[in-house]
Amino acid sequence: MRQLFLALVLVVSLNVTKLWAVEPVWFGSKQAQRTLIINSAMDLASFEPILKKFVELHPDVRLAYRDVNTLELYHFTIKEHKKPEASLVISSAMDLHLKLVNDGYAQTYQSAFTDRLPSNFKWRNQLFAFSLEPIVMLVNKNKFPGDLPEDRQSLLQTIRQNEKAMTRRIGTYDIRKSGVGYLLASQDARQADVTWGRLLEAFGSHDVQTYCCTHDIIDDVASGKLVLGYNLLGSYASQRAQEDDRLKMILPKDYTLMLMRAALIPKGAPNIEDAGIFLDFLLSDQAQKMMQTQGLLFPIQPDINNPNDPYVVNAPGPTGVIELDQQLLVGRDYAKQKRFIRNWEMALEISAED
């Protein structure tokens, strides 16, 4: 346990230091009167059109966007809490964002846009969801052995029947380095404990490859180094599958987890006025429509007039929405978190030093 603790402390320290060195991408005029800084765990490719539209609508604001890993983002937000630089923090690691709110690192914001947000998409008027996306598998159709999996059971069957072809060719998140990866693994364990255990065992005996970030997994699936990526964010997987005929996104028919991306305004943040205006824009009909029509993100309430739209979720089976509530904090209890990570390491046959 002590080795795991020291490894986690080292990873956190290195990652927070690395975040300080990340240069933001700037949008808007250098002559703008005000500056809005956003720290976010969302790929710029999925957000850039929205950022550009915002500064177009608000030419008096210059916007800086810093894109980082979910776990780095969490620790960095705590580290700079006495004098925050960012006015808005965005993450897909719902549990870590909820913990920031619960531990007093966020401030209240309320507007006509947040008031109309359904109650299950916000928490204490301090945390606000603006997208809801499926968690998926992504396969390389040209490299995958046999029929493509429809669910976790069929994936298990393929692994057992094609051991050589599947060894070292499945990728998923390293839950020690990825905040959203930990969240999704813990939700899998809650949804289907027996299946999750069998899946972990199969992953471990076939040398699963672990990653910090979604785009790295997707790149390796596209190249053929991997044949399948497991538990990926649907927005990123959908974008790449639309662009690359070799790739297919699969919503598991046994159950499909649904994840919210959420934003908060740090307590003591500068320029909270523009942070609120940007948050309202994210929740506006204009931005929500952009997310869907431009294939950026899955909006909270998509236009369902076109059922074949890839950004309308048509899950073949039940969906499990990860709720924005206190239950998320249970999995982030320190002792439970250490135990869960240790069991994950043992199942995947990797050490705390890996």
C-alpha positions, 0 to 999 in steps of 0.5 A: 500500500505504501508503494502505491501511495508513493507512486500516486504522490509522485504522479500527481506532483509531476503532472501538476508541475507539467500543467504549469508548463502548458502554454494556453491557446489564445482566441480573440483580439490582443486589444480586447479589454478583458481576459478569460482563462479556461482550464479544461480536460477537453481536446481543443479539436472538439471545442475550438469552434465554440471558443471561436464563436464566443470571441466572435460574439464577445470581441471585448474578451480575449480567451486563453484555453489550456487543455490538460488531463483530468487528474492533472486538472483536479490537482492543479485546481486545488494547488492554485486555489488561493489565487486562481488563474483560471476563471472556468474549469471544465472536466469529464471526471464528474466525480473529481469536479463534484469533489472540488465543489464538495470541498469548497473550491467552487463558487455559486453562479445562477442565471436564466440559463442555469435555472432552466437546466434540469436539476439532474444536470447541476449541483448546488448551483456550482457545477453545471453539465453541458453535454451527455455522451456515451462511453463506447468501444472503438474497433479497427474493422480491418484488424479485429478477429471475427465478428465485431463485439456487440457487448462485453460478453461477446468481447470476452468470447472473442478474447478467449477464442483469439488469444494470440490476435488479442494479446497486447492489442486492447487499450484502455485508460490507466486509472492511476493517471486518468481521472475519467478512466478511474470514474468509468472503471468504478462505474463498470464495477457498480453496473456489472460486478461479475462481468467487470471482474471477468473482463479485468481478468481477461485484460490482465491475462492478455496484456492490456495496454493502458493509457492516460488519454483517449486520443492516444488509444484512438490513434493506436486503434487506427494504426492497427497497433490495437484492435480495440479501445475500451471505455472511450469517450463517445465524442472523440470516438465518433469524430474519428469513426466519421473520418476513418472508414477503418474504425467503428464505434460500438455502444455495448448493448448490455449497457452503455454508460452516459457521462456528463461534461461539467464546468465550475467557476473556482472560488476566488477566480478572476473575471467571474462575469465573463466566466458566467457569460461563457457558461451561459453560452455553453448552455444556450441553444446556439452552442448546443446546436453547434455541438451536434451539427458540427460533430463536436460533442453530444449535447444535453438535449439533442435535436432528435428529428434525424435519428441517424444523426451520429450525435443522437444516442441510439443505444441498442440496450439500456443506458446507465447515466452517471448521476451528478450526486453524492454517490460519486464521492463514495468512490473517491474515498481515499481508502476505497480508492487505494483498494480499488486501484490495487485490485485493478493492478492485481487483476491486470498483473501490473505493479504500482511502479509501471 
